[in-house]
Amino acid sequence: MSSPGRPAPSTAAVVVALLIVYVVWGSTYLAIAVMVETMPPLLAAGARFGTAGLIMLAFLAARSRLRPEPAEMKERVTAAHWRSAVIIGALLLVGGNGGVVLAELRIPSGVAAVLVAIDPILLAAFDAILTRRRPSGLVITGLVAGIVGVVILLVPVEGLDNLDPIGVLLAVAAAFTWAVGSIYARSAPLPRSGVRASGMEQLSGAAGLILAGSLLGELGQIDVSTFSTASILAVAYLVVFGSIVAFTAYTWLLANVPISTVATYAYVNPIVAVALGAVILSEPITPRTIIASVIIVGAVAAMVSGRPRTDSEAQTARESSAALEPE
């Protein structure tokens, strides 16, 4: 759903943004697990988002100096913009990403991915409550099929009987706060520039993560000499691809397409994670993996096909119908 007064995005732009979120965020489960092997989790996450946010805002400042815009074209960043960025950063990055980071210290990343896959259901439920519009039958079918596919894909996992309940609770709470933050971001007052909005949100989230990590005693756990090369490279990957590229694509999608379409990322990410496991860790692709992947792809197709039409799409449909009527 594009914002009022903003032209509807092209199909190509939506597809590219979705592919970025699908592929890049599917790889971040592995990158986060490598990062927290030798680094304090919340402080490392804060450094990741803080670095990304500073790079994005510095890029905009440098571009403004090199290519000044006319005064009437410049957008003034307001207190309302920063307030929205702080709220979104707290919900998406501190509660959502931070919760997943802490959860992966206690439960396998595959289990965390299954629990986070409730996000599409939460997003659809919150959106239905706020818009007072019941999801279509296709969307509901896709939601159910998607969660079934993810469970088939990632369960059984060894050690389910001994899962840490705190880790499970952290993952579920992370999914809840991420869904709330995503719904809020769709209508929050933010700068027109998606890069600026994303940079402000990530900088705000970084401050919250660093504060939370400090309160939990992570400052005393910092020992740079113990940071592995793999963890450092994982942070660098998360900064560039997970934050600057994928998070910006995600926030753009929230502002421009239906929530049921955005939510499909939570079903596709586990497929990517399993595929990477096969390529990087030589993990086998089993018949169960293939069956689950087919179910998930079908679920995504149903959710995208059953999305609510935008005003422009509805108008086009009416015009096409009228053109077919006999005169």
Secondary structure by P-SEA (a helix, b strand, c coil): ccccccccccaaaaaaaaaaaaccccaaaaaaaaaacccaaaaaaaaaaaaaaaaaaaaaaaaaaaccccccccccccaaaaaaaaaaaaaccccaaaaaaaaaacccaaaaaaaacaaaaaaaaaaaaaacccccaaaaaaaaaaaaaaaaacccccccccccaaaaaaaaaaaaaaaaaaaaaccccccccaaaaaaaaaaaaaaaaaaaaaaaccccccccccccaaaaaaaaaaaccccccaaaaaaaaaaccccccccccccaaaaaaaaaaaacccccccaaaaaaaaaaaaaaaaaaaaccccaaaaaaaaaaaaaaccc
